[in-house]
Amino acid sequence: MRILSGIQPSGALHLGNYFGMMRPAIELQEKGEALYFIADYHSMTSLFDAKERRKHTMDVALDFLACGLDAKRTVFFRQSDVPEVTELTWILSTVTPMGLLERAHSYKDKIAKGIAPSHGLFAYPVLMAADILIYDSNVVPVGRDQKQHVEMTRDIAIKFNEQYGETFVIPEPQIRDEVAVVPGTDGQKMSKSYGNTIEIFGDEKATRKKIMGIVMDSRTPQEPKPDADKNLAIQLLKLVAPPDVTKDFESRLRAGGLGYGDLKKALFEHYWNYFAAARKKRAELAANPDFVNKILSDGAHKARTLAQQVLQRAKVASGLA
């Protein structure tokens, strides 16, 4: 089984990235041949500062390795170090119906949030399809919000196969329903675009302030809260605290007598402790950037070897070779 996933270097990684994509990907690395990439081409649809892109690319590498990605088990690389993916993107674009792209939820959502429309943003699913198909990927771990992109990849691959003969492996999405969408500090889906994130490796003081600033309703501590399971702090606490701890806080909210301030203090402490070991590992990696760059370089070499084979297969099938 070949597993493929990528993550954008468009800003500091947050709990939504970790629980929605990173942790599932790290768990899968022992169950098959895993290829994970830093999607710097994709970041070009929303990030337009070259210096920031370089910084975030290294930060993503540090974050992923610190959180448990094993470079000995996994092919880990920068997307742009495999130029074959952009050639395949063009080939796939010639069989991709406009209507398919027009139905993309992600494009509509980003436009609605004020991101300037561009061809890159509109054609994003085709590049994602090339990312997936060029490695003969079988499984793609994604958050529920990305499921449509994998379904579009399947549609594009089937369309190509029907046009030119069996060429591409048809991938399957793998979604962890219980953490598919992590709420942000405002209750919406956690996203850098919405400015509502809690970073994985955020500054202690700044993150504490952010968590303590989560807006609650106006009920007093003494009032029972029968809808405690819908409380935003409780939802986040479930991600970073043991089940019995979360259950206790939820019960105390239902009964009345627990202040929101105490709940948010507990959320911060559990969040901070959850990533304590990873913070230490990240500091060690940050002190040795040559080591990290070597991992990415070695990963790119392995990824290109696979990509060249699949690209050649597609070129032969379509009459380009």
BAFI-526493 format. One record per residue (C-alpha): y, x, z; residue in three letters. Coordinates in steps of 0.05 Angstrom, whole numbers. Each point is the difference from the previous one (the first is absolute). Last residue first. Example, Ala and Ser with C-alpha at 12.3 -4.5 7.8 and 13.67 -1.06 7.14 Angstrom:
2
+--------+--------+--------+------+
!      Y !      X !      Z ! resn !
+--------+--------+--------+------+
!    -21 !    273 !    143 !  SER !
!    -69 !    -27 !     13 !  ALA !
+--------+--------+--------+------+
This chain:
321
+--------+--------+--------+------+
!      Y !      X !      Z ! resn !
+--------+--------+--------+------+
!    190 !    130 !   -522 !  ALA !
!     53 !    -54 !     -1 !  LEU !
!    -48 !    -52 !    -27 !  GLY !
!      1 !    -48 !     59 !  SER !
!    -69 !     18 !     27 !  ALA !
!     11 !     75 !    -11 !  VAL !
!     66 !     -3 !     37 !  LYS !
!    -30 !    -40 !     57 !  ALA !
!    -57 !     49 !      9 !  ARG !
!     49 !     58 !     -3 !  GLN !
!     41 !    -33 !     55 !  LEU !
!    -63 !     -8 !     43 !  VAL !
!    -20 !     73 !     -6 !  GLN !
!     70 !     25 !     10 !  GLN !
!      8 !    -41 !     63 !  ALA !
!    -62 !     28 !     33 !  LEU !
!     21 !     73 !     -9 !  THR !
!     72 !    -20 !     16 !  ARG !
!    -21 !    -26 !     68 !  ALA !
!    -36 !     64 !     19 !  LYS !
!     60 !     43 !    -19 !  HIS !
!     47 !    -48 !     35 !  ALA !
!    -40 !      4 !     64 !  GLY !
!      3 !     76 !      0 !  ASP !
!     76 !     -3 !     -8 !  SER !
!      9 !    -52 !     54 !  LEU !
!    -42 !     39 !     50 !  ILE !
!     36 !     64 !    -18 !  LYS !
!     67 !    -35 !     12 !  ASN !
!    -23 !    -19 !     70 !  VAL !
!    -21 !     72 !     17 !  PHE !
!     65 !     27 !    -28 !  ASP !
!     38 !    -50 !     44 !  PRO !
!    -26 !     31 !     65 !  ASN !
!     46 !    -20 !     57 !  ALA !
!     -1 !    -72 !    -24 !  ALA !
!    -75 !      1 !      8 !  LEU !
!      4 !     17 !     74 !  GLU !
!     53 !    -52 !     12 !  ALA !
!    -42 !    -52 !    -35 !  ARG !
!    -60 !     15 !     44 !  LYS !
!     41 !    -11 !     63 !  LYS !
!     28 !    -66 !    -27 !  ARG !
!    -71 !    -22 !    -20 !  ALA !
!    -24 !     10 !     72 !  ALA !
!     56 !    -43 !     28 !  ALA !
!     -4 !    -55 !    -53 !  PHE !
!    -29 !    -55 !     44 !  TYR !
!     39 !     25 !     61 !  ASN !
!     68 !    -15 !    -31 !  TRP !
!    -22 !    -69 !    -25 !  TYR !
!    -30 !    -17 !     68 !  HIS !
!     64 !     21 !     36 !  GLU !
!     45 !    -37 !    -50 !  PHE !
!    -39 !    -65 !      5 !  LEU !
!      0 !      4 !     76 !  ALA !
!     75 !      6 !      0 !  LYS !
!      3 !    -59 !    -48 !  LYS !
!    -41 !    -44 !     48 !  LEU !
!     43 !     21 !     59 !  ASP !
!     63 !    -20 !    -37 !  GLY !
!    -31 !    -66 !    -22 !  TYR !
!     -7 !    -20 !     73 !  GLY !
!    -67 !    -24 !     26 !  LEU !
!      2 !    -57 !     50 !  GLY !
!    -30 !    -55 !    -43 !  GLY !
!    -73 !    -20 !     -8 !  ALA !
!     -2 !      9 !    -75 !  ARG !
!     37 !     66 !      4 !  LEU !
!    -47 !     25 !     53 !  ARG !
!    -60 !    -18 !    -42 !  SER !
!     28 !     38 !    -60 !  GLU !
!     13 !     61 !     43 !  PHE !
!    -72 !     -2 !     26 !  ASP !
!    -30 !    -10 !    -69 !  LYS !
!     39 !     59 !    -27 !  THR !
!    -26 !     45 !     56 !  VAL !
!    -71 !    -25 !    -10 !  ASP !
!      3 !     12 !    -75 !  PRO !
!     20 !     74 !      9 !  PRO !
!     72 !     15 !    -24 !  ALA !
!     28 !     24 !    -66 !  VAL !
!    -10 !    -56 !    -51 !  LEU !
!     -3 !    -58 !     49 !  LYS !
!     67 !     23 !     28 !  LEU !
!     32 !    -15 !    -67 !  LEU !
!    -22 !    -73 !      2 !  GLN !
!     19 !     -5 !     73 !  ILE !
!     70 !     27 !    -14 !  ALA !
!      8 !    -52 !    -55 !  LEU !
!    -21 !    -59 !     42 !  ASN !
!    -47 !    -45 !    -40 !  LYS !
!    -57 !      8 !     50 !  ASP !
!     48 !    -21 !     55 !  ALA !
!      8 !    -70 !    -29 !  ASP !
!    -13 !    -33 !     68 !  PRO !
!     60 !     36 !     30 !  LYS !
!      8 !    -20 !     73 !  PRO !
!     72 !      6 !     25 !  GLU !
!     12 !     49 !     58 !  GLN !
!     22 !     57 !    -46 !  PRO !
!     56 !    -43 !    -29 !  THR !
!     -5 !    -29 !    -70 !  ARG !
!     54 !     24 !    -49 !  SER !
!    -46 !     24 !    -55 !  ASP !
!    -15 !     74 !    -12 !  MET !
!     38 !     51 !    -42 !  VAL !
!    -31 !     69 !     -4 !  ILE !
!     52 !     47 !     29 !  GLY !
!    -47 !     31 !     50 !  MET !
!    -43 !     23 !    -58 !  ILE !
!     58 !     32 !    -37 !  LYS !
!     28 !     33 !     63 !  LYS !
!    -69 !     29 !     16 !  ARG !
!     -5 !     24 !    -72 !  THR !
!     67 !     36 !      3 !  ALA !
!    -16 !     34 !     66 !  LYS !
!    -69 !     23 !    -21 !  GLU !
!     18 !     22 !    -70 !  ASP !
!    -47 !    -33 !    -50 !  GLY !
!    -69 !     26 !    -18 !  PHE !
!    -34 !    -64 !    -22 !  ILE !
!     66 !    -33 !    -14 !  GLU !
!     16 !    -71 !     23 !  ILE !
!     29 !    -36 !    -60 !  THR !
!     50 !    -56 !    -10 !  ASN !
!     47 !     29 !    -52 !  GLY !
!    -22 !    -51 !    -52 !  TYR !
!    -16 !     49 !    -56 !  SER !
!    -35 !     46 !     49 !  LYS !
!    -49 !    -57 !     11 !  SER !
!    -33 !    -37 !     58 !  MET !
!    -14 !    -71 !    -23 !  LYS !
!     52 !    -46 !     31 !  GLN !
!      3 !    -11 !     75 !  GLY !
!     66 !     37 !      9 !  ASP !
!    -31 !     62 !     32 !  THR !
!    -51 !      3 !    -56 !  GLY !
!    -65 !    -38 !     -4 !  PRO !
!    -64 !     35 !    -24 !  VAL !
!    -34 !    -34 !    -59 !  VAL !
!    -74 !     14 !    -13 !  ALA !
!    -15 !     16 !     72 !  VAL !
!    -55 !    -50 !     15 !  GLU !
!    -16 !    -10 !    -74 !  ASP !
!    -20 !     71 !    -14 !  ARG !
!      0 !     -1 !    -76 !  ILE !
!    -45 !     36 !    -49 !  GLN !
!     19 !     -9 !    -73 !  PRO !
!    -55 !      8 !    -53 !  GLU !
!      4 !     45 !    -61 !  PRO !
!    -25 !    -13 !    -71 !  ILE !
!    -25 !     67 !    -28 !  VAL !
!     34 !     14 !    -66 !  PHE !
!    -25 !     14 !    -71 !  THR !
!    -45 !    -57 !    -25 !  GLU !
!     24 !    -14 !    -70 !  GLY !
!     68 !      4 !    -33 !  TYR !
!     33 !    -69 !      5 !  GLN !
!    -46 !    -32 !     51 !  GLU !
!      1 !     63 !     43 !  ASN !
!     76 !      3 !     -5 !  PHE !
!      7 !    -73 !     23 !  LYS !
!    -51 !     11 !     55 !  ILE !
!     39 !     61 !     25 !  ALA !
!     66 !    -39 !     -2 !  ILE !
!    -29 !    -59 !     38 !  ASP !
!    -32 !     45 !     52 !  ARG !
!     66 !     36 !     10 !  THR !
!     35 !    -67 !      7 !  MET !
!    -50 !    -18 !     56 !  GLU !
!     16 !     67 !     33 !  VAL !
!     74 !    -16 !     -5 !  HIS !
!    -12 !    -69 !     29 !  GLN !
!    -33 !     29 !     62 !  LYS !
!     63 !     40 !     17 !  GLN !
!     29 !    -51 !     49 !  ASP !
!    -68 !     -6 !     33 !  ARG !
!      3 !     73 !     19 !  GLY !
!    -42 !     47 !    -42 !  VAL !
!    -66 !     38 !     -1 !  PRO !
!    -20 !     12 !    -73 !  VAL !
!    -75 !      5 !    -12 !  VAL !
!    -38 !     20 !    -63 !  ASN !
!     48 !     51 !    -30 !  SER !
!    -18 !     30 !    -67 !  ASP !
!     55 !     53 !     13 !  TYR !
!     47 !    -20 !    -57 !  ILE !
!     -9 !    -74 !     17 !  LEU !
!     37 !     -2 !     66 !  ILE !
!     62 !     41 !    -16 !  ASP !
!      2 !    -31 !    -70 !  ALA !
!      1 !    -69 !     30 !  ALA !
!     56 !     21 !     47 !  MET !
!     39 !     25 !    -60 !  LEU !
!    -11 !    -68 !    -33 !  VAL !
!     19 !    -38 !     64 !  PRO !
!     68 !     36 !      3 !  TYR !
!     20 !    -25 !    -69 !  ALA !
!     56 !    -44 !     27 !  PHE !
!     25 !     52 !     50 !  LEU !
!     -3 !     54 !    -53 !  GLY !
!     34 !    -44 !    -51 !  HIS !
!     57 !    -10 !     49 !  SER !
!     25 !    -56 !     45 !  PRO !
!     49 !     21 !     55 !  ALA !
!    -28 !    -12 !     70 !  ILE !
!     38 !    -58 !     32 !  GLY !
!    -53 !    -32 !     43 !  LYS !
!    -14 !    -53 !    -53 !  ALA !
!    -13 !     56 !    -50 !  ILE !
!    -50 !     30 !     48 !  LYS !
!    -36 !    -65 !     11 !  ASP !
!     -4 !    -17 !    -74 !  LYS !
!    -29 !     69 !    -17 !  TYR !
!    -50 !     -3 !     58 !  SER !
!    -25 !    -69 !    -19 !  HIS !
!    -20 !     22 !    -70 !  ALA !
!     -2 !    -61 !    -46 !  ARG !
!     46 !     31 !    -52 !  GLU !
!    -48 !     59 !     -6 !  LEU !
!    -58 !    -44 !    -21 !  LEU !
!     45 !    -40 !    -47 !  GLY !
!     19 !     64 !    -36 !  MET !
!    -74 !     10 !    -18 !  PRO !
!    -27 !     71 !     13 !  THR !
!    -39 !     28 !    -61 !  VAL !
!     53 !     50 !    -22 !  THR !
!     19 !     16 !     72 !  SER !
!    -69 !     28 !     12 !  LEU !
!     11 !     57 !    -50 !  ILE !
!     69 !     13 !     28 !  TRP !
!    -26 !      4 !     71 !  THR !
!    -57 !     45 !    -23 !  LEU !
!     51 !     52 !    -20 !  GLU !
!     36 !     -8 !     67 !  THR !
!    -65 !     11 !     38 !  VAL !
!    -16 !     63 !    -39 !  GLU !
!     59 !     33 !     34 !  PRO !
!    -41 !     13 !     64 !  VAL !
!     47 !     40 !     44 !  ASP !
!     47 !    -59 !     -1 !  SER !
!    -48 !    -41 !     44 !  GLN !
!      2 !     53 !     55 !  ARG !
!    -69 !     16 !     28 !  PHE !
!    -55 !    -14 !     51 !  PHE !
!    -73 !      3 !    -22 !  VAL !
!    -37 !    -17 !     64 !  THR !
!    -57 !     29 !     40 !  ARG !
!     27 !     70 !     12 !  LYS !
!     72 !    -26 !      2 !  ALA !
!    -18 !    -45 !     59 !  ASP !
!     52 !    -55 !      9 !  LEU !
!      7 !    -11 !     74 !  GLY !
!     70 !    -24 !     19 !  CYS !
!     29 !     70 !     -3 !  ALA !
!    -24 !      9 !    -72 !  LEU !
!     32 !    -65 !    -21 !  PHE !
!     65 !     13 !     36 !  ASP !
!      7 !     72 !    -25 !  LEU !
!    -13 !    -20 !    -72 !  ALA !
!     47 !    -59 !      6 !  VAL !
!     54 !     46 !     29 !  ASP !
!     -9 !     50 !    -57 !  MET !
!     12 !    -56 !    -51 !  THR !
!     58 !    -27 !     42 !  HIS !
!     36 !     67 !     -3 !  LYS !
!    -11 !      9 !    -75 !  ARG !
!     23 !    -72 !    -13 !  ARG !
!     61 !     10 !     44 !  GLU !
!     22 !     61 !    -39 !  LYS !
!     -8 !    -37 !    -66 !  ALA !
!     41 !    -60 !     22 !  ASP !
!    -13 !    -63 !    -41 !  PHE !
!    -50 !    -38 !     42 !  LEU !
!    -19 !    -71 !    -21 !  SER !
!    -36 !      2 !    -67 !  THR !
!    -10 !     76 !      5 !  MET !
!    -47 !    -10 !     59 !  SER !
!    -55 !    -19 !    -48 !  HIS !
!      0 !     69 !    -31 !  TYR !
!     -4 !     30 !     70 !  ASP !
!    -64 !    -38 !     17 !  ALA !
!    -31 !     47 !     51 !  ILE !
!    -74 !     -3 !    -16 !  PHE !
!    -66 !    -16 !     31 !  TYR !
!    -67 !     12 !    -33 !  LEU !
!    -62 !    -17 !     40 !  ALA !
!    -73 !     12 !    -18 !  GLU !
!    -38 !    -48 !     45 !  GLY !
!    -10 !    -27 !     69 !  LYS !
!     30 !     56 !     42 !  GLU !
!     69 !     -6 !    -33 !  GLN !
!     -1 !    -75 !     13 !  LEU !
!     26 !      5 !     71 !  GLU !
!     59 !     41 !    -24 !  ILE !
!     16 !    -52 !    -53 !  ALA !
!     -3 !    -57 !     50 !  PRO !
!     46 !     40 !     46 !  ARG !
!     50 !     16 !    -55 !  MET !
!      7 !    -67 !    -36 !  MET !
!     20 !    -60 !     41 !  GLY !
!     -4 !     30 !     69 !  PHE !
!     39 !     63 !    -16 !  TYR !
!     47 !    -25 !    -54 !  ASN !
!     20 !    -60 !     43 !  GLY !
!      7 !     45 !     60 !  LEU !
!     51 !     43 !    -36 !  HIS !
!      6 !     57 !    -49 !  LEU !
!     70 !     31 !     -7 !  ALA !
!     30 !    -12 !    -68 !  GLY !
!    -16 !     -6 !    -74 !  SER !
!    -61 !     45 !     -1 !  PRO !
!    -45 !    -55 !    -28 !  GLN !
!    -73 !     -8 !     20 !  ILE !
!    -63 !      5 !    -41 !  GLY !
!    -72 !    -25 !      1 !  SER !
!    -65 !     15 !    -35 !  LEU !
!    -73 !     -5 !     24 !  ILE !
!    -59 !     23 !    -41 !  ARG !
!    -68 !    -28 !     20 !  MET !
+--------+--------+--------+------+
